[in-house]
């Protein structure tokens, strides 16, 4: 249609209009309907502008897929914008170039000590929790930097996916996991008595870690016998999201120093992830927003 419009000066040259319509097997009625509609404003323009605004709010929001974008719209309720169904949100995202597809899959680094004493699997792949600080998962991931490898350890709350404790070091010894636990308890003293689930890596079966768990009144849980990765799938998915949103396609980690990467990861988890990132498992709420609403509901009921 655009070709015909250009060649006929928007239908002003009628002889040419008939010729091109006939040659391209286009009805004249269809062509004139195209002319009538082509200058009308796109009915989803306001929606598209709202989605672009959401994507530009944070550096990492450009990784939002259709579900999280739909949830972000519901959470923010942009003024004057009618929010359609999720499928329409997806089509608009495709049209304006906001669609996102994962690029990589992470590799595991767990090494189990088959001789070490193990704890029972208390979660049994149930990564949900009705209240905060009752059920958590923890794990370590490896990242290559310009000046060597370093390791990130975190504790995630199953209630809202919040990062409760975070520690980073150039080794993946038990002391890294212990420091993660110390940081979490300092920030959330009510974590005492919670279940914290991990894989069967040597760090988590070590005496150092077990003593820290006992010191802080934590109940330890581990993957079932055989060390199946699905037994700690929630934590594995957290690492995958972090690497996809923060690192892949943005940085070549081997061109950044360990200190530079530590700063990026700390800001991502503590500032962005906890407070602003739309989380689908929270019905579209950032972790701390869900947590705040939970405590507000408890106060209101009291």
BALODO-607810 format. One record per residue (C-alpha): residue in three letters; x, y, z. Coordinates in pm, whole numbers, plus 32768, in hexadecimal, padded with zeros to 4 digits. Example, Ala and Ser with C-alpha at 12.3 -4.5 7.8 and 13.67 -1.06 7.14 Angstrom:
# residues 2
ALA84CE7E3E830CSER85577F9682CA
This chain:
# residues 302
UNK800080008000UNK811980F18057UNK81B680B57F02UNK807281127E52UNK804782457F2DUNK81A482BF7ED5UNK817B827F7D60UNK802483237D4CUNK806484457E3DUNK7F6783B77F34UNK7E6D83667E21UNK7E7884BE7D79UNK7EE284237C2BUNK7DAD83507BECUNK7E2182A87AACUNK7F5382247B5CUNK7E8281B97C86UNK7DB080CE7BAFUNK7EE580487B00UNK7FAB7FFB7C3FUNK7E807F697CF2UNK7E407E817BCCUNK7FAE7E1C7BAAUNK7FD97DD97D1FUNK7E867D307D45UNK7E0B7E337E3FUNK7CA67EB27E45UNK7C7580297E21UNK7B8E80237F4EUNK7CA27F82801AUNK7D9E80857FA4UNK7CBC81AD7FF9UNK7C778114814DUNK7DF081058183UNK7E0C82768127UNK7CF682D0821DUNK7D96820E8339UNK7F08824A8306UNK7F1683A183AAUNK7E39834684CFUNK7EF1832A861CUNK7F4281C68685UNK7E4381568786UNK7F5480BC885DUNK803B81EA8855UNK7FFA824889C1UNK803180E18A2BUNK817580D08964UNK81F182148A03UNK819F818D8B5EUNK8260804C8B18UNK838C810E8A93UNK838581DD8BD4UNK838480A08CA9UNK84A4800B8BDFUNK857481498C0CUNK853781718D84UNK865180828DDAUNK877580078D0EUNK87067E9D8D3CUNK85967ECB8CE6UNK85DF7E8D8B78UNK85E27D1B8BD1UNK846E7D218C25UNK83A77C218B62UNK82347C3E8B23UNK81CC7BB68C79UNK829E7CA58D45UNK824A7DCA8C61UNK80D97D7D8C8BUNK81067D688E04UNK81CB7EAE8E08UNK80AE7F5C8D53UNK7FB37ED38E4FUNK808D7F478F6FUNK80CE80A58EEBUNK7F7A80E58E49UNK7FF981F78D59UNK7F0783198D4AUNK7E2383198C1CUNK7E9A81C38BA2UNK7DA980A18B7DUNK7E647F628BCAUNK7DFF7E4A8AD8UNK7E3B7CD68AFDUNK7F917C398B16UNK7F8A7BC189ADUNK7F4F7D23892CUNK806B7DA18A08UNK81497C9C8962UNK80E47D098801UNK81277E768851UNK82787E1E88E9UNK82D37D6287ABUNK826D7E8886D3UNK83397F8A8795UNK84677EA987C3UNK844F7E648939UNK84347CE98924UNK85417C2B89DFUNK85C17AC889BEUNK86C17A208AA4UNK881C79EE8A0EUNK88D578F88AEBUNK88B577EB8BF2UNK899577E18D27UNK8A7976C18D87UNK8A78762A8EE3UNK8BB2762B8FBEUNK8B3E754C90DFUNK8C2E74409159UNK8B9873549258UNK8C5672A8936FUNK8BC2714C9370UNK8C5E70F894C2UNK8BD9722A957BUNK8AAB7223965FUNK897372A295AEUNK882F7348961BUNK86D672DD95AFUNK861D73839490UNK85157447954EUNK8494750E9422UNK845C73ED932EUNK845074E7920DUNK834275B992B3UNK83D977159290UNK82A877D1930CUNK82767871945FUNK8147791694FDUNK82187A0795CCUNK83717AAA95C0UNK84AB7A209666UNK842678BD968DUNK84AF780A955BUNK85E578709490UNK86CF77E79386UNK88437826935AUNK894C77DC9257UNK8A95785291BAUNK8ADC78BC9054UNK8C2578FA8FA1UNK8C7F7A278EC8UNK8DBE7A5E8DFFUNK8E607BB68E20UNK8F8F7C608D8AUNK90637C0B8EB9UNK8FDF7AAD8EFCUNK8EA979F28F64UNK8DCE7A589087UNK8C9C79C7912DUNK8B4E7A589198UNK8A8779BD92B4UNK89237A259308UNK87FA79C593DFUNK86A479F6933EUNK855B79FC93FDUNK8459790B936CUNK834279F993D8UNK83977B1392E7UNK84E87ABA9244UNK85957BD19309UNK870E7BBD9335UNK87417BA494AEUNK88B97B7194B2UNK89CA7BA593AFUNK8B417B6393B6UNK8C537B5792ADUNK8DB87AD592B0UNK8ECA7A4C91D0UNK8E9678ED925BUNK8D697811929BUNK8DCA778B93EEUNK8CD97754950DUNK8D3978A6959FUNK8C86794F9479UNK8B41789B94CEUNK8B7378E8963EUNK8B9E7A5B95F3UNK8A607A569521UNK89A679C8964BUNK8A3F7ACB9737UNK89D87BE8964EUNK88767B619634UNK88477B3E97ADUNK88D37C9A97E8UNK87D47D2F96F9UNK86B67C4A9761UNK86DB7BD198CCUNK85877B2498AEUNK862D7A2D97C0UNK867F795998F0UNK85B2781C98E0UNK858778279767UNK85D07705967BUNK86F0774D9589UNK871276599468UNK884C761D9399UNK88E9751C92B5UNK89D97416933DUNK8B1674D692E9UNK8C4174AE93CFUNK8C0E76109454UNK8AB975BC94E1UNK8B1C746B9574UNK8C5474FC961AUNK8C79751B9792UNK8CB07694976BUNK8B5D76C896CAUNK8AA775D797AFUNK8B2D768E98E0UNK8AB477DC9852UNK895D7748980CUNK894676C99971UNK89C578129A01UNK88AF78D8995CUNK879D77DC99A1UNK876D778A9831UNK86D4763F97BFUNK87A775AD96A7UNK871175009578UNK87C47466944DUNK877B73D092FBUNK870372699307UNK87F2714892D9UNK889871549184UNK88B472CE9180UNK87AF73119075UNK87BD747B9000UNK863F74988FFEUNK8642747A917AUNK86CE75DC9186UNK863976589040UNK85BD77A090D6UNK871E78119126UNK87A4779E8FD6UNK869A786E8F27UNK86FE79A18FF4UNK886379898F78UNK87EE79578E12UNK87177A928E26UNK882F7B5E8EC0UNK89297AFF8DB3UNK882D7B318C9BUNK87B87C858D16UNK88FB7D148D9FUNK8A197C7B8CD9UNK89C97BCC8B90UNK89BE7CBE8A6FUNK8A287DE58B49UNK8B867D958BC0UNK8CA77CB38B6DUNK8CF17C528CD3UNK8E567BF58C7AUNK8E957D658C29UNK8E237DD78D82UNK8EDE7DB48ECAUNK8E577CF08FF0UNK8E187E3390B0UNK8D537EC78F8CUNK8C7C7D8E8F6FUNK8C417D8290E5UNK8BB67EE490D9UNK8AD27E8E8FB4UNK8A4B7D53905CUNK8A197DFA91AFUNK89537F189115UNK88897E29903DUNK88167D4B9159UNK87F87E39927FUNK87727F6A91C6UNK86C87EF09088UNK86637D8790CCUNK85DC7DBB922BUNK852D7F0691F2UNK84CF7F429088UNK84DE7E048FB8UNK838B7D778F52UNK83787C0F8FCBUNK82787B2D8F25UNK826F7A3C904AUNK82007B639122UNK80D87BAF903DUNK819F7CC88F9EUNK82217D6A90DEUNK838E7DB49136UNK83FA7CE49264UNK83FB7DFE9362UNK82AB7E8192EAUNK82107D299323UNK82B87D189479UNK823B7E7094DCUNK80D87E1A9475UNK80EC7CD99542UNK814F7D93967FUNK804A7EA0963CUNK7F3F7D929626UNK7FB77D009774UNK7FA57E599819UNK7E4A7E969789UNK7DCE7D499810UNK7E5F7D87996C
